[in-house]
């Protein structure tokens, strides 16, 4: 399965990199929100910001330096150097944007302004190769993916400064092999996230080389994880990213099997499988929820799948073949995000160098509204945050 996944992703990598020019546009006072993506450039990381209109369309606001360095193009899988979800996030109140700098082992924080973003702070991530972020109630956690891997917490000040939270760092004992300056991203940890009630921190560890995919669950007390996690080995080899449904179930996608698995979390952090569904698509790696439906990006197939969950934890495909949207062959849809009102889905189409824009229909199917943005295809771009 690992070899098949690797071959699929490598075969779809676009080698001719080009981009159309992008011009800044003044922000619209009637803007409904924004979309942010990350250049992840090794020469200097930037956030590209777009205002989001009420009809879902995007207008370019500008690029904003993080002050740190990205990883550049992937060494294991060129389009996907971080192998993660939530490398850039926006807080629920749309006040702050946080972004990883994997090449310089740092995190940057930005204040959201009418004209885009204003850099507030840049600090060490407390480990090597930060790839994912989680925020809740003034606390920010980062997942560092290289080597043994760890999670580390920070307090966010009213001015956006990031202050290390004493006693918050926890090793994942991942022992991820290196691939040059980057970790082997088919093996490395992929995402950190808070449970909806804030009682747990969840981390997926792909395990595509060792064949031992793991989900780590730390119980959280006073903002800090317990000393030891409850570790669950998954049936699939590559548990990639996750989201939570409206009932609080942890829903994890597995890239090697194209599966979507719903778990309940016990009081001590133990996981119980509630149901498993399949996309039938290649390289299902990313997942997002609009509260009512769950959507996945299927990188190898250029499609999006949709599922509905239930209070019992069952997952039901929204169509006969699970497909609810199409980005197209060679578009390599990676990370994805949903607008805060749940009406639009945005997909980072790395192969096309664009952001796919989709309207969510009442049935959960997606209507393509075209694309927005323009950036160099397969150049290291990662992450998408939507408000």
Secondary structure, 3 states (H helix, E strand, C coil): CHHHHHHHHHHCCCCCCCCCCCCCCCCCCCCCEEEEEECCCCCCCEEEEEEECCCCCEEEEEEEECCCCCCCCCCCCCCCCCCCCCCEEECCCCCEEEEEECCCCEEEEEEEECCEEEEEEEEECCCCCEEEEEEECCEEEEEECCECCEEEEEEECCCCCEEECCCCCEECCCCECEECCEECCCCCEEEEEECCCCCEEEEEECCCCCCCCEEEEEEEECCEECCCCEEEECCCCCEEEEEECCCCCEEEEECCCCEEEEEEECCCCCEEEEEEEECCCCCEEEEEECCCCEEEEECCCCEEEEEEECCCCCEEECCCCCEEEECCCCCCEEEEEECCCCCEEEEEECCCCEEEEEEECCCCCEEEEEEECCCCCCCCCEEEEEC
